[in-house]
Amino acid sequence: MELSYRLIDMTSHRSEEEVHLVNTCFQHWYGIFSQDVEARGATLNKDEFHRAKILAVLQSGDAVAGFHLYSMFDLREQPSLAHSYLKALPDVAKSLMLDRGVHSVMAMEYLTVTPEFRSKEYAGVKIAELVIRLGLHVLSDLGLDSALGVARADRKVNTLGDSIGFEEIALMEKYNNKCNLMLFDRKRCKLLGNPFTLKAVENLWNQRHQSGRVRKPAAA
């Protein structure tokens, strides 16, 4: 299976192709998560998709295999602390990050693998793992201190995070579901994985497509 990786800047002008991809991802996101959330007596907030500054998408041809939503916050800034995403996090987690000097945060939200790709692999790596590992390249490219994810325990996303090198820093609930708050602190956390996995991720990253403000700078 051949895959391609695309980063869409949600704050910049987008091509018709990118608009179509955003709409496709939104339809997948809402279709998958709204039913799951409603089954636990809650209602999915559609605004949570739109707050993403970057949409990261893995594609197989024209089909969406998986995607992630990335938003950026700074724990030193009052607007960030007043945002619903950070307000929902346990105070102990925010204090821990500040004590460590972790200020800038890339929230990794709504890891999604479309149903037809949930059992598939690229170079021996599952789609969900590829999406997360590629997200850490985004983090490094942006130069932020850390990545933060609310990982569902029932889907073992926290276990996947552990295998990649994330640290569990708190327990919390989201939409009536038990979750682990996972942190990848670039100064403290070590990226784990065998050479074949890391090479597969590196190949996808080096061949990525980027748009808007997340486009790679031109070579000097």
N, C-alpha and C positions, 0 to 999 in steps of 0.2 A: 504494500500500500504506500503510495506516494502522498506526502503531505506538504502543505505550504503554510507559512505563519504570517499573519498580517496584524499590524498595529494601526488602529484607527484613532486619530486625535478627535475626540468628541467636542473640542472647543474651537475647531477650525473648519474652514470650508471643506465639504466632502463631495466627491464625485458621485455621479449617479450609481455607479457600481458599489461604492461604499455605503450610500444611503440604502440601497437594496440589501446589503449585507447587515447593516444595523437593524433594519426592519425584520429580516429573517431571524437574527439572534434574539430580538425582542419577542417575536412570536414563540420561539422555542422556550425562552426563559419564562414567559408568562404561562404558557401551556403546561410546562413541567412543574413550576413552583407554586402556581396558584392552587392547583388541585391538592398538592402535598400540604400546603399551609392550611387550606380550608378543612382538610381531614383532621387537623388538630385544633379546630375551633377558632382560627384566626383568619385575617384577610391580608393578602399580599399587598404591600404598598408599591404601586407602580413607579413612584418617584425614585425608588432605590436603583432602578436601572439607569434613569436619566442623570443621576448625580455622578456617574462614572466620567472621568476625564479621558480615560483610554479604554477602548474595547480591544481585547487581544483574542484573535480568532485563529484556530487551526482548521484548515480546509483540506478536503480530499477532492480534487477537481473543483467543481462549483458547490459541492455539498459542505455544510458546516459539520465538522467532527466534534469540536468542543470550543469553549470560550471562557473568558474571565473578564471581570469588570474591575478597573483600578481607579481609586480616588485617593487624593493626597491631603494630608492634614499635618499640622504642626502643633505639638503639645504646649508650645510656649505662647500660642496665639489664642486670644479670647474667642474669635469667630469659630475656630476649630473646636475648642472645648464646648462651645454652645451648640455645635452641630449634633443632630440626633444620633449619628453613628458613634461619636466619641462619648456622648452622654450615656449611651446604653452600656458602655463597657464598665466592668467593675472598677471601683476607685483604686483597689489594691494593685491592679494591673497598670493603671496610668501612673501611680506613684512609683512603682517598680521601674518603669521605663524612664521616668524623669530622674530618678536616683542614679540610673546608669548613664545618664547623658544621652538617652535616645529621644530625640526631638521630632525629627521629620519621619512621617509614617506613610507608607503606601498600603492602603486597605485593599486586600485581595478578596473580592466578593463573588459569590454565586458561581462557583466552579460548576460548569455544565458540560456534560458529554451527551450528545444526542443519542437517542435509543439505539439506532442502527450501528453506532460505533462503540458501544460500551464494552464489548468483548474483544475489540480489535487492538492491534499493537503496531508500532512503528519501530523497526530495528529492535524488537523485543521489549519495548516500553509501552505501557498502557497510556491511552490518550489523556486520562486525568493527570497522571504523573508528568507527562510532557508539558501540559498547560501550566502546572505549578512551577516546574523547573524553568521554563521559559520566562515566567513572571519574575523570577529572581534575576534574570538578565535585564529585564526592564528596570527593576529596582536599581541595579548597579549602574545602568545607563543614565538613569535620572539623578544618581548621586545622593539618594535619600538614605537615612540611617537604617531604616527597618521596613520589613513587610509584616503585616498583621492580618490574620485570618480567623474568622469564627467558623470552626470546623465541627461538623456534625459527628457526634460519637456513634450514632446508630448506623451511619454509612461508612464508618471507620476512616473518615477523612483525616481525623487526628492521627491515626496510626500511619497513614501515608505521609503526613507532615513530619512525624517523628523520623521516618526512614530517609527523608530528604535532608533533615538537619534543623527543622524548626524546634522550638522549645515551647512546652505548654506552660503558660503563666497564670491561668485562671480558669475557673469553671463559670459558665453563664447559661442563660436560656435565650433563645431567639425563636419567636413564633411558637412558644410552648414546646420547644424541643431542646434537649440537653446538648450543650456544645462545649468544646474546649477552645479557649482563646490561644492561638498559636502565634509565636513571634519568631521572626528571623532577623536577629540583630547582626548587621554586617560586621561589627567589631568582635562579636563573641561567638556567633554560631558558625560552625564548620559545615560546608556543603558536603553531603555524603553521596555515595553512589559509585558504581563500578565504572571503569574506563569506557566500556561500550555504551552505557547509558549517557555518560557525560558527553561522549563524542556525538551521539545521535542528536542530543539537544543542541550542541554547538553547531552542527551542520544546519539545523533548522534556523537557528538564530542568525547565522552568517548569511543565509539566503532570504531573510525576512523582507517583507514589503512594509514600508512605513509611509504615513501621510501626515500632512500638517506640521505642527510643531515637534512631533516626535520623529520626523524624518532625519536620517543620518546626515551630519554636516558633509559638505562636499570636500573631497581630498584637496589638500593644499597643492 
